[in-house]
Amino acid sequence: MDAPSIGNFFTWTNGRVKAKLDRVLIDPTWNYGNFNCCVDFKDFEWVLDHCPLVIKLFNHIETVNKPFKFFNMWLVHPKFKTIVNDVWRTVILGTEQYRFAIHLKALKSPLKLLNKEEYGHISEKASHANEEYKAFVQQFDVLTASKDDRNKLHMMRENAMFLTEAEKQFFNKKFQIKNLIKGDKGSKFFHDLIKKSHRDKSISCILDQSGQPTTSLLQVESLFVDHFKSLLGTTSPREHCNADIIRNGPSLSAAQ
């Protein structure tokens, strides 16, 4: 596969026409590893008809803060509505938009705790619940089973179905696809796909003001902030209104 590149698009010229003849091919498994590859096609030199290129390999740095993700499987949990109601009863002063934002922010911690306690290692829990249900069904006798055994069978079946559906929704969120039955959910291939997806969405190299590529996370952040600051404009000192001008100037009477 082609390595990600920056710089000149055309890599060859004879003085009259230009074409992209040079490419850097990498093993697809490199994207699954812990490093990134970037190719910088430099400007043409007068002694060469091909532009020089620089191949850069650097370690991929994972960000510490991960964005909050909402999983649809939480909606069917019995504790979900209680958690939302408890948070929403909190008294917060301010505008409706401000109160709404604070309530949503306050929901993150209890929902993360719910996910950790109830859905942590969801694949193992779903597999264990299904195995327990199958083992109980094999020794279950319909003719001689007591009422307690029937209730236990029903509860085990409901639990297995609940965890299996939660597992499907969890991997649906990860894969962002509908057909999960054919997915290799628990293998190294699955985790490699998730890593590759994170890398594809990340910006690992950009050009600074001088046109030089940079891979520094701090510099990339600074360049983005400066760019949008320039788009939104700069602040300027505000002059306060002179109260004497308003007080001594013409004004409306009570009749007017």
Number of C-alpha atoms within 10 A of each C-alpha: 10 11 18 15 18 16 16 16 14 17 21 19 16 10 7 5 8 14 12 12 11 15 15 14 10 13 10 12 10 13 20 18 13 13 13 19 19 19 18 17 21 16 14 17 10 8 7 11 14 22 18 16 20 11 12 11 11 12 10 15 13 11 7 6 6 7 6 9 9 13 16 13 19 19 11 12 14 9 12 15 13 11 14 16 10 10 17 17 9 12 9 13 8 10 9 10 9 12 16 14 11 16 18 13 12 15 15 14 10 14 18 14 12 17 17 12 10 13 20 12 12 18 19 13 18 21 15 14 21 19 13 14 20 16 11 15 14 8 9 15 12 10 6 8 11 12 9 9 15 14 11 14 17 13 13 19 17 14 17 22 15 16 23 19 14 22 22 19 19 19 19 17 16 16 17 11 10 11 10 14 8 6 14 11 17 10 9 10 13 16 15 15 15 15 15 18 15 11 19 11 8 10 10 18 18 16 14 14 7 6 9 10 16 14 16 13 14 9 13 18 11 12 16 12 11 11 11 10 11 9 8 9 8 7 6 6 5 6 6 6 8 8 9 8 9 10 9 8 8 8 9 6 6 5 4 5
